[in-house]
Each structure stands twice: as structure tokens, then as C-alpha cells.
């Protein structure tokens, strides 16, 4: 990752999100969140060895 120079920084734009009341059309606000972590490591029938595992995380958010 590199640093931005002033020209690139000035080219960036921000936008404010609408208020929660504006996004709330039907008078209710709910969010369904599903998070899963998956990882697998196996170290069987071996002496003085190491088993490593990296976890993959998935997060899904649905908000109405």
C-alpha cells in the first residue's frame, strides 16, 4: 500500500448517507446477519510435526 499524494487526495470524494428515517420506508428496521468461519487442520500419525490452518470468514448482512 502506498501513500496518496495531494492531487490524488483532493480527487477523493465523500458522500453522506441518508438518515435512518429516510431509508426506513415501512416503519421497521431489521438486519439479518450470518457469519461463518471455516478452517480445517489435520495432523495424524506423525510425531513432532505441526499442523497449521487459516480460517476463511464470510459475513452477510441484509438490512431492511
PEMO-V614202 format. One line per field, one symbol per residue. psi: psi as a letter, one per 30 degrees, with the letter a starting at -180 (. if undefined). A space follows every 50 residues. Layout:
# PEMO-V614202
psi=???
This chain:
# PEMO-V614202
psi=klkkleeeeffkklkkllleeefjeggljlkjkkkkkkkkkkjkhkkhlk klkkkkkkkkkkk.
